[in-house]
């Protein structure tokens, strides 16, 4: 799918924790579902789908209840009259849109709020048919979250919320020049909900992929980032207002222009008062305007068209060759084709449904480099000029249709761009992008190029070799779902799209294409909501089919298409894994820790008010139990010795004062005890050993970090360091020994030394010599771990690039060896490793393939003996494997994304080869 290793957002996607935890799963409740009719074949359309974690149903079909009056007023009155039935409070709903999708058909889309604050993804829809006194409600449904008790006023300081949003950009080079836009408060659903502040953060991608926009949601009570993702509109922050179309004196005309394939084609243009002509099609609603970016950076068009830039022009109606070579002609023609498709086949007036202008810009760059992509930026279609291998991206009508369909999605279901909802966003754009092209060009559905996207972009090669996606690749959830974290393609939004678009394309091939197009469009405009997953998408399409009065046979064909792609309730349980699940995925996990045969992890489960700590046995016996109190604070970043746990509690204390505290409690339950309180962001690296607790504290004013030690529950005291010395990176603590990376200046250079300190003697027992490369640059050292009688640490090049060497030293400061060299075939690529007395487990990721992300390229766990040896696979699970933590022997726990959740899993010994 990717034409280059790190593309920017758009058709090809972006390389982007695990799939969206907020996307609640939806199941059919056997107790509520209507019994099957007398037909020999069961009705594939569910009469009722119950929402999980809410009393409000996710979908109710088969209604026919009178609702006279205006659509919005009638819909609200209907919900009010049936509040006991649907558990939806109309007072908590704000009208978002009334979509007229037929002569006598309306869909009213409401946005849920909580105390006046919008709820992310909280939308409820009422579908009405008929007019006036004959109007009636046909079905209702969506996402309405009951049980929300989150506060509506922020507690954390505004400056701290903004700082946390900025810190979500992990690369310091990108963070330095980032721009932050406060987009207001929002309630994150799930359980009691969480009040968050929504920020858009634009930062240049240091890996060379251009600027990216991150949607960051910071918990407004605790000041902790609750959710961060790459935005579906990659450069919407800031930007000028949209430029006005040509003046009123312009006269519509028909001209001609060469396209990228050397053909002269007719184009709708406008004659200006001075006698010149512009690529402005005034015959289609508010107009189609096409501009030449002239090599300017694509981010300059994030807010529309900057002042002073006019549409592509010509002295006469016959446009010059430059209109073709720049891609302007194709962009203009393709925009008209997309408009005509939606208007003539589906009755939609423009991308927003209100006839707003369609603006296209060609010939843009990416920070002076070729922009080998196309993107919908929220207001404007932007096309790169291609490169030696690719034509300008406006050459492909399916690409234009795909990207502009994102504009349609944005103004209808507005599917959130992460995980399954993001994959449906991409999948629906896949479907309509190809549908636009085959319709405009008269391509038969059985033509081998029909399911290909972007197949006409390459200057050489076959369409199959060139295509960025293939809707006929037969991908299924069970066999092919990319179990990725959000750092990989935003949780697989592009990689998983053909699972959904493949099912839709099968429907188009099975049914009459016009019927299929209307079916998918109705599902998008009338049934889908922002956080829906694949199964909700299936139910939406089937419900739309029933409202279109498809025959029972056709509805079964639709259901069969989804079945063939594994899109049905409970598909996750059919994905094979070789690990034991200790706790199914909750939201916002912080990664597990272990000690004494127990694990502790921060997560959010239904009814939690924020991140809470859970604990359980590493062998899987018993049921996980909640460890932290429900006091409105975020509880996480823990350590445990198997008897007690210590962690950070962030948020307002009992007096209402916001801050951060080191707290501890027995794993069996008991009163919470506060050991230390400090400033947010300065306490870190909590560790336990034999009842003793250690952590680091950084003075934000001086950037000096010190180690604090609490012996047997006493008040923590600062460990002495020589004058001018500092502690960097992480902290290790085991059997009365502390390990850290100590730094100081000597002879004008910075010295870094892995260090071992004895709590019994109060002295440093070992400082390991630091090798200096021939160029004189010191390597970056970090992440110390004590295991057996060794101290382990990472050694990266001075610029901190990956991969990283894993080094090991003996207790007396001698015997430093590379347990795993940086140039090893299976080197550390993610700087995540853990160790027991017997084995080291770490994360390795294969290089990103040029053909797109695959499960094989996601992070996987490897293990080797503590004494060295050949690394072997810990698990053959196909999805991403994150945050490993060692237990005893070769047993290791991790967060596994194979089934699209943040499951905490365990294996007792490595699988070996896979």
C-alpha positions, 0 to 999 in steps of 0.5 A: 500500500505504501509507495515509500517508507514513511508517507504522509497522511492521505491515500497511502496512510501514515505509520501511526498503543493499540486499536481504539479502546474507546470503540466499545464492542456491540453485541446482540442481546439474546434476551432482547432480540426479536424471535425469528419469523416464520421464514425458513431462513432467519432474518439477517437484520437484527431487530435489536442490538444492545449497546455494551456498557450502556442501557441505550440500544445500539440499534432498533429496527422494525419500528413504525410509530407516528411522529408528526411535525418537523423531523428534528422536533418529531425525533426529539419528541419521540425519544422523550416519549419513549425515554424508559424504553430507549434510555436516551435523555433528549435534554442531553442531545444537540441536533447535528444534522437533518439528512434528507436521503429521499423524497420522504425520508429524513435522518436526524443526527444528535450529538450527546453532551454531558453537562454541556460538554460533548461526548466523543463519539456520542451520537444518536440517530432517529430515522423517519419516513413519510411527511406531515401527519403520516410521518413515522419513526422507522428505526433508532440507534447509535452511541448514547452513553448512560452512567456518565458521572465525569466532572465537567470542570477541569481541575488540572492547570490549563498550562499543564494540560497544554504541556502534556499535549505537547509532550505527546509528540515524543520526538524532541526534534519534532516537539520543538517546533510544534503548534498547539491548538486548544479545541475545547473540552470533551468527555471520553466515554466508557464507564463513568467517562473522563473529562478531557481537553482536546488539542490538535498538535501539529509537528514535523515528522522527524522521520521525514514524513512531513508535518503530522497533526495529532489529536491529543486528549488530556485528562482534565482532572489528572493532567494525564494524556488519555488518548493520542492519535494521528488526525484523519485531516493531516494539516488542519491546524491554522491556515488561511480562510478559503478563497472566494470563487471567481467573481460574479461577472465570470461566465460559464463556458466549455473549453479543452485541456490536455490530461496526463495521458496526452488526451485532449478532453472537454472541461467546464471553465469560466470566462473572466471579465478580462477575457481569460479563462479559469478552471472553474466549473460553475455548472455544478452547485457552488462550483469546482475550482482547481489550482496549481500550487506551484511547488509550494508546501502542501501544508499551506493549503490546510485552511483552504486557498491562500490569498493571491492564488487564483484558479489555473488560467489560460488566455483562451478556452483551450488550456496549455500543456502545463494544465496537463503536466501539472495534473490540473486537468485530471483533478478538475475532471475527476472532481466533477465526476465525484460530484456527479456520482454523489449527486446523480446516483445518491442525491447528495449535493457536494461533499458536505451535502450543502453544495459547497465548492470543491477545491483542488490543488495540484503540484504541491511538495512536502517540505521541498521533497516530492509529495507522492500522495493525495490527501483530503485536508478538511477543506481542500483536495491536495495532490502531489506532483508524483516523482520519477516512478509515479504520475501526479496523483490526480491521474487516478479517478479512484484516488480522487473519489477515495479522498473526497469521500473522506469529506463525505464521511466527515460530514456524515458518520465522521468515523474516528480515524483509529482502529476499526472505525478508522478502517471503516472510514478508509474502507468506505472511501475505498469502495466509493473511490472505485465505484466512482471510477468504474461508473464514470468509465463504464468498467465492468465489475468483473474487469480485473482492474475494477477492484484496484485502487491507484493502478493508473498512477505508475509510469511503468509496470502493470496495474496490479503492480502499481495498485495501492490497494486491492478490494478483491484481496480476500482479506478477513478478520480472522486471517488478516486483521492487523493487530497493530498499535496506533503508532502503526497506521493509526491502528491499521486503518489502511491495512485493515480497510480492505477487510471492510471494503472487500465485503462492500465490493462483494456486495456491489458485485452480487447486487445491482451496482446502483442498489449497492451504492445506495445501500452503502451510502444509506448505511453511512449517512443514516446508521453509522456513528463515529466509534462504530466497529466492523460488526456495527458496520455490518449491522448498519448495512443490513439495516439500511438494506431492510429500509431500502426494501431489499428482498430477503434473498438479497439481504442474505447475500449481503450477510454472506459477503460480511461472513466471507470476510469474517465480519460477524459478532465474536470474530476475535474469539476465532483468531488463533493465539498461543498465549493465555489471556490474563485480562482482556483489553481495557482502555489506556493501559500503562503496561504491566509490572511483575513481582513475586508471582503477581502482576499489576497494571493500570487500565480502564474497565467499564464503570471505572472513572479513570485509570485504575490499578488491577492485580492478579496472578502471573499464572492466570489463577483467580480473577484480576481484582482492583487495587486502587481506590475510586477517588477520582485520581489516575492510578498507574506507573506501578511497581510490586514485590508480590506482596505490596505495590507502589504507584503514582496517584495523579489528580486532586487529593482529599483537600481538592489540591491537584498534584502527584503522590507516591502511594502504596498498599498491600496486594490483598487490599488495605488502606492506601498510604502516601509516601511522598508528594511532589510536582507533576512530571518530576516523579518517575521510575518507581521500584520495589525490593524487599519492602524498600521503595525507590524512585527518581525526582527531577527538579524541573528548574535545574533538570537535575534528577536524584534517586530517593529511597524509602526503607521499610516504609520510612520517609524517602530520603535522597541518596547522595551523589558526587558534586556535579553528578546526575542520574539519567534514564530509568532505574533498576532495583533488586535484592538491595541493589539499585542500578542507574545511569550516572552522568557528569562532566569531565575534561569538557566531555559528558561521561555516562556510566552504568552504576550499581549501588548497595542499599545495605552499605550505602555505597556504589559497588560498580561503575562500568567503563564507557567505550568511546567510538572512534569519532569521539561521540559518546553512545546514549545509555539507558534502561538499566535492568538488574537480573541474576548477578548482572546489570543490563543496559541499552547502548544506542548511537549518540543520535539515539537512532535504532537499533540498539545494543544490549550490554551486560556487566558483572557486579564488580564493574568488569566483564562488559559484553554485548549480549545482543549487538546492534548489528544483530539480525534480531537486535532491539528496535523498540528499546523495550526489554525485560529480564529474569534470572534466566532469560532476557525478553525484548521487542524486535520489529522487522523493517517496514516493507515497501508493500505496506504494513503486515502483521509480520512487520509488527513488533514481536517478542524475542528471548535469549538466555541471560548468559547469551545465545540465539534469540527465539520467538516468545510467541507466534501471535500474529499481532503487535506485542508490546511492553514485555515484563519478565516473571520467573524463569522464562515466563513473560507477560506482555500486551498483545494486539492480535485481536485488536484489543490491549489484552494482557497475556502470558507464556511460560516458555518461548514458542521458539520458531514460528 
